[in-house]
Amino acid sequence: MLKLYHHGSSVCAAKVRMFLDEKEIEWEGVYIDILKGDQFQANYLKINPKAVVPTLVHNKAVIRESTVICEYIENVFPEPFIRPQNPIECAEVMYWTKGVDEDLHPACAALTFMASHRHTINRLGKEGVKEFLESTPPFSVSPDWHEQKKIYVREAFKAPDAAKKVKLYDDYISKMENALSGNDWLVGKHFSLADIAMVPYIVRLDMLKMSEMWEGGRRPNVKHWFDKVKIRPSYQSALLKWVPNELEQDLNRNGAESWPDVAKILEIRV
Ligand SMILES: N[C@@H](CCC(=O)N[C@@H](CS)C(=O)NCC(=O)O)C(=O)O
């Protein structure tokens, strides 16, 4: 049995859950509440020294990094294939997953903390927040996450790189818009890991009530793509089902309140 350490608000964990559900592979979950600090417990750090989710344990093997986990699952349980059989399409999928891991993900973590998570962790109380922020290892979500997380919590959209992160996120939606022109999915004719890698980041913006980044005629191909994603059973079973009500309400309310800051950066009229 596969054991997945995961959390409802983690885009990286959602990617792995969607991959597993699309392949109809059964898995057992261990819930790590990354907004309460479960990721900093000594036992978890032993299997994931960066203090991040997800982590997969299969038999005695510990596999980290969401894209690596998906590739591992594809190697161990190849059918039904999600990896394209054509090497060029395979390379195209890897451009997406590499970009998501290296660029988009740190931008998403920044936006989510600036817009909402900073309010959620405040429930830990003054001392709790301090401990939570100090516990982040130097090399975590990104190589500078220990310091950056503090800046986003303290300064929100006044953080020096706030505009850069928001624009980078928006650039990815623009890249999707172009890739989806005349195509149903991001690579080739089939739903692939490229789509699965992007779904949680679009769901995150949707939950933050920032869907105007593609709605209202701004990116029609992305809207059409997301409408098709929403009718896949894995959208419910891997994404929505795992977001606790209180967290969803936080993301909805805090995101809506932050939308004017984001819209201003992107020059979208509110
Ligand atoms: N590159 C890693 C990134 C994992 C990551 O950043 N996880 C986030 C949630 S999506 C996390 O656990 N954050 C904990 C924290 O910010 O303390 C992967 O793809 O698995």
The ligand as an SDF file (V2000), in Angstrom:
LIG
                    3D

 20 19  0  0  0  0  0  0  0  0999 V2000
    9.3240   20.9140   -4.4210 N   0  0  0  0  0  0  0  0  0  0  0  0
    8.4610   20.3700   -3.4070 C   0  0  0  0  0  0  0  0  0  0  0  0
    7.7240   21.5250   -2.7450 C   0  0  0  0  0  0  0  0  0  0  0  0
    6.8170   21.0630   -1.6200 C   0  0  0  0  0  0  0  0  0  0  0  0
    6.1680   22.2440   -0.9240 C   0  0  0  0  0  0  0  0  0  0  0  0
    6.5810   23.3910   -1.0850 O   0  0  0  0  0  0  0  0  0  0  0  0
    5.1420   21.9460   -0.0960 N   0  0  0  0  0  0  0  0  0  0  0  0
    4.4570   23.0060    0.6180 C   0  0  0  0  0  0  0  0  0  0  0  0
    2.9580   22.8760    0.4200 C   0  0  0  0  0  0  0  0  0  0  0  0
    2.5490   22.9150   -1.3130 S   0  0  0  0  0  0  0  0  0  0  0  0
    4.7330   22.8590    2.1040 C   0  0  0  0  0  0  0  0  0  0  0  0
    4.7420   21.7580    2.6180 O   0  0  0  0  0  0  0  0  0  0  0  0
    4.9720   23.9720    2.8210 N   0  0  0  0  0  0  0  0  0  0  0  0
    5.2670   23.9600    4.2090 C   0  0  0  0  0  0  0  0  0  0  0  0
    5.6580   25.3080    4.7510 C   0  0  0  0  0  0  0  0  0  0  0  0
    5.5230   26.3240    4.0410 O   0  0  0  0  0  0  0  0  0  0  0  0
    6.0840   25.3310    5.9100 O   0  0  0  0  0  0  0  0  0  0  0  0
    7.4900   19.3630   -4.0470 C   0  0  0  0  0  0  0  0  0  0  0  0
    7.1920   19.5040   -5.2530 O   0  0  0  0  0  0  0  0  0  0  0  0
    7.0540   18.4250   -3.3630 O   0  0  0  0  0  0  0  0  0  0  0  0
  1  2  1  0
  2  3  1  0
  2 18  1  0
  3  4  1  0
  4  5  1  0
  5  6  2  0
  5  7  1  0
  7  8  1  0
  8  9  1  0
  8 11  1  0
  9 10  1  0
 11 12  2  0
 11 13  1  0
 13 14  1  0
 14 15  1  0
 15 16  2  0
 15 17  1  0
 18 19  2  0
 18 20  1  0
M  END
$$$$
